[in-house]
Amino acid sequence: MKMNRDLNALTALVYRQLKRWVVSRSRIISIIIQPLLWIVFLGLGFGAVFSAQNIDLTSIIGDSSIPNYINPSDVRNMLFKYFTTTFGGVNYITFLITGMAAMTVFIGSFISGISVIWDKQFGFLKETLVAPASRKIIILGRIIGDSIINTVQSLIIILLALLITSQINPWGIPIALLYIFLMSLGFTGVGVTMSLKFSSMEGFQMIINLLTMPLMFLSGVFYPINTMPNWMKTIAIINPLTYCVYGTRYWLAGVETGLSFMNPITSLAILTIFMTVFTAIAMASFNKATIED
């Protein structure tokens, strides 16, 4: 009987989160538009800096009076090889988009925390606290539901990427989504745990902004980890987002721009541990929550 109640509660919370997402068109649009803006303005704009065709060679090898042994096409070929090698064998737009697929989930995961605070203010959280089902199962259903939503949003970004670049491997999408889903479970757990300590969305959002920005830039989304200064590499190593970006990029585009110890199996294992630990922390925190919270 108790198992049936828990299963029903789990299913109901997953369904609730999915239904809220479907009817909230503004949320769907904002989560998708934001990474697309990054792709357009940073990928297509800033990415032009890393195109050998757009570089003014006269600023490098001088004007037409230079010796004949300097061949401009050879210089362009060397620059093209350098940029391609730096970004793991793909152009910058592909490098960025594959990172954005993970970043979209990362940002979306913390919105779960905002929705918990929202439910606090409108009383729904109190109803779940007194429901005749395990609190741990209830919050797990919420985490799973939000993680499914985040993964679907990432899938939309990946499918749009197929229209922008031809260097995405469609067969790698299902495996990449596994990395993305595991990370979403972990960071949704982080967001839920933190939200239980806040009573206002303003305070929560301020902390989240301070947390998400450094983690995004120290994960390899925008530039390769192996080009970072050593102190930044140290932070990137303990950043879970780093391993999702690495795994997603590896399966979507065959790019390996991580550190020497990184590989798809290691990244998957780290994300699994991260997911397990922080989902368990979120479940334990919700189990100890009180109606007054």
Secondary structure in CASP SS format (residue, H / E / C, confidence):
PFRMAT SS
TARGET T0000
AUTHOR 0000-0000-0000
METHOD secondary structure of the structure
MODEL  1
M C 1.00
K H 1.00
M H 1.00
N H 1.00
R H 1.00
D H 1.00
L H 1.00
N H 1.00
A H 1.00
L H 1.00
T H 1.00
A H 1.00
L H 1.00
V H 1.00
Y H 1.00
R H 1.00
Q H 1.00
L H 1.00
K H 1.00
R H 1.00
W H 1.00
V H 1.00
V H 1.00
S C 1.00
R H 1.00
S H 1.00
R H 1.00
I H 1.00
I H 1.00
S H 1.00
I H 1.00
I H 1.00
I H 1.00
Q H 1.00
P H 1.00
L H 1.00
L H 1.00
W H 1.00
I H 1.00
V H 1.00
F H 1.00
L H 1.00
G H 1.00
L H 1.00
G H 1.00
F H 1.00
G H 1.00
A H 1.00
V H 1.00
F H 1.00
S C 1.00
A H 1.00
Q H 1.00
N H 1.00
I C 1.00
D C 1.00
L C 1.00
T H 1.00
S H 1.00
I H 1.00
I H 1.00
G C 1.00
D C 1.00
S C 1.00
S C 1.00
I C 1.00
P C 1.00
N C 1.00
Y C 1.00
I C 1.00
N C 1.00
P H 1.00
S H 1.00
D H 1.00
V H 1.00
R H 1.00
N H 1.00
M H 1.00
L H 1.00
F H 1.00
K H 1.00
Y H 1.00
F H 1.00
T H 1.00
T H 1.00
T H 1.00
F C 1.00
G C 1.00
G C 1.00
V C 1.00
N C 1.00
Y H 1.00
I H 1.00
T H 1.00
F H 1.00
L H 1.00
I H 1.00
T H 1.00
G H 1.00
M H 1.00
A H 1.00
A H 1.00
M H 1.00
T H 1.00
V H 1.00
F H 1.00
I H 1.00
G H 1.00
S H 1.00
F H 1.00
I H 1.00
S H 1.00
G H 1.00
I H 1.00
S H 1.00
V H 1.00
I H 1.00
W H 1.00
D H 1.00
K H 1.00
Q H 1.00
F H 1.00
G C 1.00
F H 1.00
L H 1.00
K H 1.00
E H 1.00
T H 1.00
L H 1.00
V C 1.00
A C 1.00
P C 1.00
A C 1.00
S C 1.00
R H 1.00
K H 1.00
I H 1.00
I H 1.00
I H 1.00
L H 1.00
G H 1.00
R H 1.00
I H 1.00
I H 1.00
G H 1.00
D H 1.00
S H 1.00
I H 1.00
I H 1.00
N H 1.00
T H 1.00
V H 1.00
Q H 1.00
S H 1.00
L H 1.00
I H 1.00
I H 1.00
I H 1.00
L H 1.00
L H 1.00
A H 1.00
L H 1.00
L H 1.00
I H 1.00
T C 1.00
S C 1.00
Q C 1.00
I C 1.00
N C 1.00
P H 1.00
W H 1.00
G H 1.00
I H 1.00
P H 1.00
I H 1.00
A H 1.00
L H 1.00
L H 1.00
Y H 1.00
I H 1.00
F H 1.00
L H 1.00
M H 1.00
S H 1.00
L H 1.00
G H 1.00
F H 1.00
T H 1.00
G H 1.00
V H 1.00
G H 1.00
V H 1.00
T H 1.00
M H 1.00
S H 1.00
L C 1.00
K C 1.00
F C 1.00
S C 1.00
S C 1.00
M H 1.00
E H 1.00
G H 1.00
F H 1.00
Q H 1.00
M H 1.00
I H 1.00
I H 1.00
N H 1.00
L H 1.00
L H 1.00
T H 1.00
M H 1.00
P H 1.00
L H 1.00
M H 1.00
F H 1.00
L C 1.00
S C 1.00
G C 1.00
V C 1.00
F C 1.00
Y C 1.00
P C 1.00
I H 1.00
N H 1.00
T H 1.00
M C 1.00
P C 1.00
N H 1.00
W H 1.00
M H 1.00
K H 1.00
T H 1.00
I H 1.00
A H 1.00
I H 1.00
I C 1.00
N C 1.00
P H 1.00
L H 1.00
T H 1.00
Y H 1.00
C H 1.00
V H 1.00
Y H 1.00
G H 1.00
T H 1.00
R H 1.00
Y H 1.00
W H 1.00
L H 1.00
A H 1.00
G C 1.00
V C 1.00
E C 1.00
T C 1.00
G C 1.00
L C 1.00
S C 1.00
F C 1.00
M C 1.00
N C 1.00
P H 1.00
I H 1.00
T H 1.00
S H 1.00
L H 1.00
A H 1.00
I H 1.00
L H 1.00
T H 1.00
I H 1.00
F H 1.00
M H 1.00
T H 1.00
V H 1.00
F H 1.00
T H 1.00
A H 1.00
I H 1.00
A H 1.00
M H 1.00
A H 1.00
S H 1.00
F H 1.00
N H 1.00
K H 1.00
A C 1.00
T C 1.00
I C 1.00
E C 1.00
D C 1.00
END
